[in-house]
């Protein structure tokens, strides 16, 4: 089977994989959220969100998403005419999360409308290993098997180096990764594994499974030493703005993480929410937040310490 030449990506993580394998010149269509690497922004946008999430609070987003899913309405609008004009021979999409991208039946309906049905690579990872398998699959579909194998090998080596550094730590701190702040969700899928490699433990996280809504009392009972705020779909600035709401939670000041000043807001879109190559950097970032004495962080700004007002410590 000939290697794909006209690729359409319905996923920011898939777009990052495409560029990591040196396939940017074959990428013919992306989503409105495909912002990495920067040159991805120059590609034609064929998928947009139907919700103005950039102007909405987390509570408003959660309510609107739940209502649309209850009605059976999509969260995304696909520009069918643009896709038809591209005539893609490979489409990268997913069946993991209806909130993250077009998926399932709506994608199949679109494909049925195309003159020539493209090959489809369904990217639905739930673990780090499965992310690497997705990279391998993309390499096989595009004639970049060697590049994929090299990227995977380098990624695994970097994760091994991080694990070796954090293994020398004298403690294994309790961590809570908050994937949504209002309402409260724990982390899921590959993130608990990232925390373990980084030298911490998040017993509220769900290994290889969907993140779920949890009560605040569960966090109070867990008493995390480190609190990492990583709202899915948010870059650092918007996440930091939304995090100010947490000060009003009952008994906020009783958390060890709050008392010791170890509450961090991170760039979730870049390093945690997207199952692509940058989860390796995300693991390194977590290791720095958990064990700064062992793992430095010299990359671009990716986190901010959440300074808690004095009255929130009362």
BABA-800430 format. One record per residue (C-alpha): residue in three letters; x negated, y negated, z negated; residue number from 1. Coordinates in pm, 1 decimal, padded with zeros to 6 digits. Layout:
! residues N
SITE, Ala, X, Y, Z, NUM
...
This chain:
! residues 314
SITE, Unk, 00000.0, 00000.0, 00000.0, 1
SITE, Unk, -00150.1, -00338.7, 00098.2, 2
SITE, Unk, -00238.0, -00580.6, -00180.3, 3
SITE, Unk, 00023.4, -00848.8, -00252.3, 4
SITE, Unk, -00045.4, -01184.2, -00086.8, 5
SITE, Unk, 00255.2, -01402.4, -00185.2, 6
SITE, Unk, 00315.8, -01384.8, -00558.5, 7
SITE, Unk, 00600.1, -01546.7, -00752.0, 8
SITE, Unk, 00571.5, -01558.9, -01129.6, 9
SITE, Unk, 00874.6, -01583.6, -01356.4, 10
SITE, Unk, 00650.7, -01583.3, -01665.7, 11
SITE, Unk, 00387.9, -01825.9, -01796.9, 12
SITE, Unk, 00189.0, -01529.5, -01929.9, 13
SITE, Unk, 00193.4, -01365.3, -01587.1, 14
SITE, Unk, 00075.3, -01689.5, -01430.0, 15
SITE, Unk, -00218.9, -01691.8, -01669.9, 16
SITE, Unk, -00300.6, -01332.0, -01572.4, 17
SITE, Unk, -00288.5, -01423.1, -01203.7, 18
SITE, Unk, -00546.1, -01698.1, -01249.8, 19
SITE, Unk, -00761.2, -01485.8, -01480.4, 20
SITE, Unk, -00793.2, -01232.7, -01196.4, 21
SITE, Unk, -00886.6, -01503.5, -00946.0, 22
SITE, Unk, -00555.5, -01490.2, -00760.7, 23
SITE, Unk, -00448.5, -01853.8, -00786.9, 24
SITE, Unk, -00454.1, -01896.7, -00409.2, 25
SITE, Unk, -00190.5, -01623.7, -00372.5, 26
SITE, Unk, 00047.5, -01771.6, -00629.2, 27
SITE, Unk, 00336.9, -01928.1, -00436.0, 28
SITE, Unk, 00596.1, -01999.2, -00705.9, 29
SITE, Unk, 00605.9, -02047.7, -01084.5, 30
SITE, Unk, 00832.5, -02152.9, -01371.0, 31
SITE, Unk, 00863.4, -02501.8, -01517.0, 32
SITE, Unk, 00672.8, -02373.6, -01822.7, 33
SITE, Unk, 00365.1, -02253.8, -01632.8, 34
SITE, Unk, 00110.4, -02505.9, -01758.6, 35
SITE, Unk, -00207.9, -02299.3, -01790.4, 36
SITE, Unk, -00451.9, -02320.6, -01634.6, 37
SITE, Unk, -00382.2, -02687.7, -01543.9, 38
SITE, Unk, -00383.3, -02613.4, -01169.9, 39
SITE, Unk, -00072.1, -02399.0, -01217.5, 40
SITE, Unk, 00124.7, -02723.2, -01249.1, 41
SITE, Unk, 00062.0, -02792.3, -00879.1, 42
SITE, Unk, 00252.0, -02482.0, -00768.8, 43
SITE, Unk, 00616.4, -02495.3, -00651.9, 44
SITE, Unk, 00858.9, -02449.2, -00941.3, 45
SITE, Unk, 01125.8, -02186.8, -00867.9, 46
SITE, Unk, 01261.9, -02133.3, -01220.7, 47
SITE, Unk, 01384.6, -02392.0, -01471.9, 48
SITE, Unk, 01554.2, -02378.8, -01810.4, 49
SITE, Unk, 01918.8, -02482.1, -01819.6, 50
SITE, Unk, 01867.1, -02629.7, -02168.2, 51
SITE, Unk, 01677.4, -02954.6, -02233.2, 52
SITE, Unk, 01472.6, -02787.0, -02505.6, 53
SITE, Unk, 01208.2, -03059.1, -02507.6, 54
SITE, Unk, 01471.0, -03294.4, -02656.9, 55
SITE, Unk, 01633.3, -03042.4, -02894.0, 56
SITE, Unk, 01562.5, -02939.5, -03252.6, 57
SITE, Unk, 01498.1, -02577.0, -03335.8, 58
SITE, Unk, 01841.4, -02544.4, -03497.1, 59
SITE, Unk, 02007.5, -02689.7, -03186.4, 60
SITE, Unk, 01808.8, -02458.9, -02958.4, 61
SITE, Unk, 01898.7, -02153.7, -03165.4, 62
SITE, Unk, 02268.1, -02243.7, -03162.1, 63
SITE, Unk, 02275.9, -02316.1, -02788.2, 64
SITE, Unk, 02085.0, -01999.6, -02699.1, 65
SITE, Unk, 02310.8, -01782.5, -02913.7, 66
SITE, Unk, 02622.3, -01934.7, -02753.9, 67
SITE, Unk, 02499.4, -01885.2, -02396.4, 68
SITE, Unk, 02397.1, -01526.8, -02465.1, 69
SITE, Unk, 02734.5, -01461.2, -02630.4, 70
SITE, Unk, 02905.4, -01589.0, -02314.2, 71
SITE, Unk, 02678.8, -01379.1, -02094.1, 72
SITE, Unk, 02528.8, -01692.9, -01938.8, 73
SITE, Unk, 02169.1, -01715.1, -01826.3, 74
SITE, Unk, 01921.5, -01948.5, -01991.5, 75
SITE, Unk, 01740.5, -02005.0, -01662.9, 76
SITE, Unk, 01825.1, -02130.1, -01315.1, 77
SITE, Unk, 01638.5, -01970.8, -01025.2, 78
SITE, Unk, 01598.3, -02171.5, -00704.9, 79
SITE, Unk, 01709.0, -01895.9, -00468.9, 80
SITE, Unk, 01645.3, -02099.9, -00153.9, 81
SITE, Unk, 01289.4, -02173.0, -00261.8, 82
SITE, Unk, 01225.0, -01805.3, -00333.8, 83
SITE, Unk, 01373.8, -01708.4, 00004.5, 84
SITE, Unk, 01145.4, -01959.7, 00177.2, 85
SITE, Unk, 00839.8, -01812.5, 00004.2, 86
SITE, Unk, 00933.3, -01455.5, 00102.7, 87
SITE, Unk, 00730.0, -01311.0, -00186.0, 88
SITE, Unk, 00585.6, -00963.8, -00160.0, 89
SITE, Unk, 00532.5, -00943.5, -00537.7, 90
SITE, Unk, 00743.2, -01089.8, -00820.8, 91
SITE, Unk, 00621.3, -01086.3, -01179.9, 92
SITE, Unk, 00899.9, -01079.9, -01436.5, 93
SITE, Unk, 01005.8, -00912.6, -01760.8, 94
SITE, Unk, 01278.8, -00732.8, -01946.8, 95
SITE, Unk, 01149.5, -00809.2, -02294.2, 96
SITE, Unk, 01329.7, -01125.0, -02398.8, 97
SITE, Unk, 01624.8, -01301.9, -02239.0, 98
SITE, Unk, 01509.7, -01623.6, -02403.6, 99
SITE, Unk, 01167.3, -01616.2, -02237.5, 100
SITE, Unk, 01246.8, -01578.6, -01866.3, 101
SITE, Unk, 01501.2, -01457.4, -01611.5, 102
SITE, Unk, 01540.5, -01083.8, -01658.8, 103
SITE, Unk, 01748.7, -00775.8, -01594.2, 104
SITE, Unk, 02054.7, -00797.2, -01372.6, 105
SITE, Unk, 02012.0, -01161.6, -01271.9, 106
SITE, Unk, 01669.7, -01082.2, -01124.3, 107
SITE, Unk, 01806.9, -00779.5, -00938.8, 108
SITE, Unk, 02089.5, -00987.6, -00791.9, 109
SITE, Unk, 01834.3, -01238.1, -00663.8, 110
SITE, Unk, 01625.3, -00964.8, -00503.0, 111
SITE, Unk, 01930.0, -00821.0, -00329.0, 112
SITE, Unk, 01981.2, -01158.0, -00159.8, 113
SITE, Unk, 01632.0, -01166.1, -00009.3, 114
SITE, Unk, 01573.0, -01059.5, 00349.9, 115
SITE, Unk, 01280.6, -00839.5, 00247.9, 116
SITE, Unk, 01285.8, -00694.2, -00100.1, 117
SITE, Unk, 00957.4, -00767.5, -00280.7, 118
SITE, Unk, 00769.3, -00534.4, -00509.2, 119
SITE, Unk, 00844.8, -00611.1, -00872.2, 120
SITE, Unk, 00606.2, -00581.7, -01164.1, 121
SITE, Unk, 00801.9, -00568.5, -01487.4, 122
SITE, Unk, 00579.8, -00698.6, -01766.6, 123
SITE, Unk, 00731.6, -00601.9, -02102.0, 124
SITE, Unk, 00445.2, -00556.8, -02349.7, 125
SITE, Unk, 00500.3, -00519.4, -02721.8, 126
SITE, Unk, 00140.0, -00455.3, -02831.9, 127
SITE, Unk, -00208.7, -00573.7, -02742.4, 128
SITE, Unk, -00277.0, -00245.1, -02562.1, 129
SITE, Unk, 00033.6, -00295.4, -02350.5, 130
SITE, Unk, -00076.8, -00648.9, -02262.1, 131
SITE, Unk, -00400.8, -00502.8, -02130.5, 132
SITE, Unk, -00206.4, -00238.6, -01937.6, 133
SITE, Unk, -00006.9, -00518.3, -01774.7, 134
SITE, Unk, -00332.4, -00678.3, -01664.5, 135
SITE, Unk, -00444.1, -00344.2, -01523.7, 136
SITE, Unk, -00113.1, -00303.7, -01338.0, 137
SITE, Unk, -00141.7, -00652.2, -01189.0, 138
SITE, Unk, -00494.8, -00573.4, -01074.9, 139
SITE, Unk, -00373.2, -00256.0, -00905.0, 140
SITE, Unk, -00091.3, -00443.0, -00727.3, 141
SITE, Unk, -00323.2, -00713.2, -00594.2, 142
SITE, Unk, -00642.4, -00525.8, -00511.7, 143
SITE, Unk, -00821.9, -00667.9, -00814.5, 144
SITE, Unk, -00876.6, -00344.3, -01007.1, 145
SITE, Unk, -01241.1, -00421.9, -01086.1, 146
SITE, Unk, -01165.6, -00774.2, -01208.3, 147
SITE, Unk, -00883.4, -00641.6, -01426.6, 148
SITE, Unk, -01105.9, -00372.9, -01577.2, 149
SITE, Unk, -01376.8, -00630.0, -01648.1, 150
SITE, Unk, -01131.1, -00871.4, -01811.4, 151
SITE, Unk, -00990.9, -00593.6, -02030.4, 152
SITE, Unk, -01337.9, -00474.3, -02131.7, 153
SITE, Unk, -01449.9, -00825.6, -02226.4, 154
SITE, Unk, -01125.0, -00885.0, -02417.8, 155
SITE, Unk, -01159.5, -00563.1, -02615.5, 156
SITE, Unk, -01521.9, -00643.2, -02693.5, 157
SITE, Unk, -01425.3, -00986.5, -02824.9, 158
SITE, Unk, -01152.1, -00836.4, -03043.6, 159
SITE, Unk, -01402.5, -00583.8, -03173.6, 160
SITE, Unk, -01643.6, -00862.5, -03261.5, 161
SITE, Unk, -01369.7, -01046.4, -03451.1, 162
SITE, Unk, -01273.7, -00730.3, -03641.2, 163
SITE, Unk, -01638.5, -00666.4, -03731.9, 164
SITE, Unk, -01675.5, -01017.8, -03872.8, 165
SITE, Unk, -01355.8, -01009.0, -04079.1, 166
SITE, Unk, -01434.1, -00659.5, -04208.6, 167
SITE, Unk, -01708.8, -00823.7, -04412.4, 168
SITE, Unk, -01455.8, -01035.6, -04602.9, 169
SITE, Unk, -01412.8, -00971.4, -04973.2, 170
SITE, Unk, -01036.9, -01020.8, -04957.6, 171
SITE, Unk, -00747.6, -00944.3, -04723.8, 172
SITE, Unk, -00511.8, -01239.6, -04774.6, 173
SITE, Unk, -00135.4, -01217.3, -04752.1, 174
SITE, Unk, -00023.9, -01402.0, -04439.5, 175
SITE, Unk, 00317.1, -01503.4, -04314.4, 176
SITE, Unk, 00348.4, -01594.7, -03948.0, 177
SITE, Unk, 00670.6, -01788.9, -03896.8, 178
SITE, Unk, 00786.4, -01746.4, -03536.7, 179
SITE, Unk, 01084.2, -01980.0, -03575.4, 180
SITE, Unk, 01146.3, -02232.7, -03850.1, 181
SITE, Unk, 01516.5, -02317.6, -03833.8, 182
SITE, Unk, 01659.9, -02060.8, -03881.4, 183
SITE, Unk, 01368.1, -01862.5, -04017.6, 184
SITE, Unk, 01220.5, -01575.8, -03813.4, 185
SITE, Unk, 00925.3, -01351.1, -03887.7, 186
SITE, Unk, 00672.0, -01264.1, -03618.8, 187
SITE, Unk, 00691.7, -00951.6, -03406.0, 188
SITE, Unk, 00541.3, -00758.5, -03116.5, 189
SITE, Unk, 00161.8, -00806.0, -03094.6, 190
SITE, Unk, 00122.3, -01075.3, -03363.2, 191
SITE, Unk, 00103.4, -00848.7, -03674.6, 192
SITE, Unk, -00175.9, -00659.1, -03499.1, 193
SITE, Unk, -00356.2, -00987.1, -03431.8, 194
SITE, Unk, -00328.1, -01071.7, -03802.1, 195
SITE, Unk, -00485.2, -00738.3, -03903.4, 196
SITE, Unk, -00778.1, -00782.2, -03666.5, 197
SITE, Unk, -00818.5, -01133.0, -03806.2, 198
SITE, Unk, -00857.3, -00992.1, -04157.3, 199
SITE, Unk, -00514.8, -01054.0, -04305.8, 200
SITE, Unk, -00188.1, -00870.5, -04356.1, 201
SITE, Unk, 00166.7, -00980.7, -04276.2, 202
SITE, Unk, 00408.7, -00728.0, -04423.3, 203
SITE, Unk, 00706.8, -00936.2, -04312.5, 204
SITE, Unk, 00604.1, -00908.6, -03946.7, 205
SITE, Unk, 00742.0, -00637.5, -03719.0, 206
SITE, Unk, 00473.3, -00437.2, -03541.1, 207
SITE, Unk, 00564.0, -00374.0, -03177.5, 208
SITE, Unk, 00923.5, -00485.6, -03233.0, 209
SITE, Unk, 01134.1, -00798.6, -03186.9, 210
SITE, Unk, 01097.7, -01079.6, -03434.9, 211
SITE, Unk, 01410.7, -01110.0, -03649.7, 212
SITE, Unk, 01580.8, -01360.5, -03873.0, 213
SITE, Unk, 01483.4, -01316.6, -04238.5, 214
SITE, Unk, 01590.9, -01486.4, -04561.7, 215
SITE, Unk, 01367.7, -01745.8, -04723.0, 216
SITE, Unk, 01378.3, -01537.4, -05041.1, 217
SITE, Unk, 01176.9, -01268.9, -04860.7, 218
SITE, Unk, 00896.6, -01519.0, -04803.5, 219
SITE, Unk, 00909.1, -01632.9, -05165.2, 220
SITE, Unk, 00882.7, -01271.6, -05274.9, 221
SITE, Unk, 00590.5, -01202.7, -05038.1, 222
SITE, Unk, 00400.2, -01504.1, -05177.3, 223
SITE, Unk, 00172.4, -01557.8, -04877.3, 224
SITE, Unk, -00175.2, -01697.7, -04934.2, 225
SITE, Unk, -00169.5, -01839.0, -04580.6, 226
SITE, Unk, 00132.0, -01967.6, -04389.7, 227
SITE, Unk, 00101.8, -01996.1, -04010.7, 228
SITE, Unk, 00379.8, -02179.4, -03830.2, 229
SITE, Unk, 00398.3, -02060.7, -03468.0, 230
SITE, Unk, 00741.9, -02142.4, -03323.1, 231
SITE, Unk, 00787.0, -01955.0, -02995.7, 232
SITE, Unk, 00786.6, -02179.7, -02689.7, 233
SITE, Unk, 00631.7, -02478.5, -02869.6, 234
SITE, Unk, 00298.2, -02645.8, -02819.7, 235
SITE, Unk, 00120.3, -02803.4, -03115.9, 236
SITE, Unk, 00272.2, -03152.3, -03113.7, 237
SITE, Unk, 00639.0, -03049.3, -03110.9, 238
SITE, Unk, 00574.1, -02766.6, -03357.3, 239
SITE, Unk, 00407.9, -03007.1, -03601.6, 240
SITE, Unk, 00702.3, -03245.5, -03574.5, 241
SITE, Unk, 00953.2, -02966.9, -03646.8, 242
SITE, Unk, 00745.8, -02834.0, -03938.6, 243
SITE, Unk, 00826.7, -03141.2, -04150.6, 244
SITE, Unk, 01169.6, -02988.9, -04216.0, 245
SITE, Unk, 01017.4, -02708.9, -04421.4, 246
SITE, Unk, 00944.0, -02936.0, -04717.5, 247
SITE, Unk, 01310.2, -02918.3, -04814.7, 248
SITE, Unk, 01314.4, -02542.3, -04858.1, 249
SITE, Unk, 01385.9, -02434.2, -05218.6, 250
SITE, Unk, 01080.0, -02350.0, -05428.7, 251
SITE, Unk, 00851.5, -02448.0, -05139.2, 252
SITE, Unk, 00579.8, -02553.0, -05383.1, 253
SITE, Unk, 00572.5, -02207.3, -05544.9, 254
SITE, Unk, 00405.0, -02050.4, -05243.8, 255
SITE, Unk, 00029.4, -01994.0, -05295.0, 256
SITE, Unk, -00029.1, -02116.6, -04937.2, 257
SITE, Unk, 00134.3, -02449.4, -05022.1, 258
SITE, Unk, -00046.8, -02491.6, -05352.8, 259
SITE, Unk, -00388.7, -02431.1, -05195.3, 260
SITE, Unk, -00324.7, -02635.4, -04880.1, 261
SITE, Unk, -00334.8, -02340.3, -04643.9, 262
SITE, Unk, -00026.3, -02410.9, -04434.7, 263
SITE, Unk, -00114.2, -02440.3, -04065.8, 264
SITE, Unk, 00080.9, -02534.8, -03754.9, 265
SITE, Unk, -00059.3, -02373.9, -03439.6, 266
SITE, Unk, -00018.6, -02404.9, -03064.1, 267
SITE, Unk, 00203.9, -02099.8, -03023.4, 268
SITE, Unk, 00255.0, -02135.6, -02649.0, 269
SITE, Unk, -00116.4, -02121.4, -02580.5, 270
SITE, Unk, -00228.7, -01849.6, -02818.9, 271
SITE, Unk, 00055.6, -01639.0, -02957.7, 272
SITE, Unk, 00391.3, -01646.3, -02778.3, 273
SITE, Unk, 00262.7, -01558.2, -02431.8, 274
SITE, Unk, 00140.8, -01200.0, -02386.3, 275
SITE, Unk, -00153.3, -01284.8, -02165.2, 276
SITE, Unk, -00532.6, -01313.0, -02177.5, 277
SITE, Unk, -00535.3, -01592.0, -02437.2, 278
SITE, Unk, -00407.4, -01367.5, -02718.6, 279
SITE, Unk, -00776.3, -01287.8, -02770.7, 280
SITE, Unk, -00841.4, -01654.1, -02847.6, 281
SITE, Unk, -00529.9, -01652.0, -03063.9, 282
SITE, Unk, -00675.1, -01367.9, -03269.3, 283
SITE, Unk, -00996.9, -01564.4, -03308.5, 284
SITE, Unk, -00795.3, -01867.9, -03419.0, 285
SITE, Unk, -00612.2, -01660.0, -03680.6, 286
SITE, Unk, -00943.5, -01521.3, -03802.9, 287
SITE, Unk, -01072.2, -01875.4, -03845.5, 288
SITE, Unk, -00764.0, -01980.1, -04042.4, 289
SITE, Unk, -00781.8, -01668.6, -04263.2, 290
SITE, Unk, -01161.2, -01645.4, -04299.1, 291
SITE, Unk, -01312.5, -01980.9, -04196.6, 292
SITE, Unk, -01639.3, -01888.5, -04365.9, 293
SITE, Unk, -01681.0, -01595.1, -04125.6, 294
SITE, Unk, -01524.9, -01710.2, -03798.4, 295
SITE, Unk, -01579.8, -02060.1, -03655.2, 296
SITE, Unk, -01340.0, -02236.2, -03419.5, 297
SITE, Unk, -01504.5, -02461.7, -03165.5, 298
SITE, Unk, -01239.2, -02471.2, -02893.5, 299
SITE, Unk, -00989.2, -02748.1, -02822.0, 300
SITE, Unk, -00743.1, -02861.7, -03086.8, 301
SITE, Unk, -00515.8, -02567.0, -03150.9, 302
SITE, Unk, -00395.3, -02616.4, -03508.7, 303
SITE, Unk, -00323.6, -02875.5, -03772.6, 304
SITE, Unk, -00311.0, -02838.6, -04145.5, 305
SITE, Unk, 00035.0, -02932.8, -04273.1, 306
SITE, Unk, -00023.3, -03191.8, -04543.1, 307
SITE, Unk, 00250.0, -03148.5, -04800.3, 308
SITE, Unk, 00393.7, -03469.9, -04952.0, 309
SITE, Unk, 00343.4, -03508.1, -05326.1, 310
SITE, Unk, 00718.1, -03506.4, -05394.1, 311
SITE, Unk, 00747.0, -03167.8, -05219.2, 312
SITE, Unk, 00505.4, -03026.4, -05477.4, 313
SITE, Unk, 00728.5, -03116.1, -05767.7, 314
